[in-house]
């Protein structure tokens, strides 16, 4: 993303971009950010808590919300992207470290 495009974004676009870069599945329709069904209920709850803790004025309707301001600072995007998340454990077996199984 180039700097000019980032500067021209409104608050909804900036927050949607930050949530998408964080790994959430979202859609933007008619000024609403929709958290799609691929997100878990825990993800949606944590997203609500995060946005509320940052003091972003929003209107929530089930799994979608509308940002109630026109502008949002870039620092808010960084706070959304860098907020601590939950661990996602992945089990790795011993054979995963061998080159042959990786190449095949």
N, C-alpha and C positions, 0 to 999 in steps of 0.2 A: 504494500500500500504506500502510495506516495504522500508526501506531507501536504500538498495542496488539497488532495481528496479528503484527507483527515481533517483539515481545517474547515472544509465546506460542509461536513456532516452536521446534522442536527443532533439533539440529545438522544432521540430514539435510535438513530442509526449508530451512534457511538456506543450506546449501551448494548445494542444487539450485536455489534461487531465484537465487543469485549466478551460477551457471554459465549459467542460462537468460538472465539479463540480460546476460551476456557474449556471448551469441549462439550457444551450443551447443544442439544438439537433444537434449533429455533427456526421460526418463519416470521417474516414481517408482513403484515397485511393491514392496510388502511390505518397506519399509525399505531397498531397494536403489535406487541411482541408476543408470539405464541410459542409456548414451550410444548413441543410435540410429544406424542405418546412414547417415543423412544427413551425419554427421560424417565427415571424412576421417581416415585413420589417423594423419596428422601431428597433427590436432587432439586425438585421443585420447592420443597420446604426450605432447604438451605439457600436457594436462590432468593426466595422471599426474605429470609432473614438477612442475607448479605445486602440486598438492595435497601432494606429498611435501616440497617446499621450505618450505611453510607449517607443516609438522609436524602435519598433521591425521592421526590414526591411522585407517587404512582397510584394508579387505580387498577385494582386486581379484579378479574372476573374469571373464576375457575383457574385454568392453566394459562391464562393470557393476561397481559397487563399493558397499560398505556402510561407512558412517561408524561407527566403533567407540566414539564418545562420545555422550552425551546432549545436552550443551550446547556451543555454539560462540559466541564473542563476535561482535558485529556488526562489529568491526574486521576479522575474518577475511573476512567478506563483502565489505567494501570492498577488501581486498587482492586478492581473487579478481577483482572487477569492474574494478579499476584496474591490474592487471598488464599490462605491455606486451605487445602482440600482434605479429603479422606484418603486413607491408604487403599491401594488396589493390589492385593497380593496376587502374585503369579508364581505358580509352582514350576520349577525348572528341574528336570531330571538330569542325571549324569550324562546321558547320551546326547543331550542338547549341546554340550560343549565340544563334541567331536566334529571335526571338519567334514567328514564323510556324510553324516546325516544332514548337515547344513547344506551341502552341495546337492544332495539328492532331493 
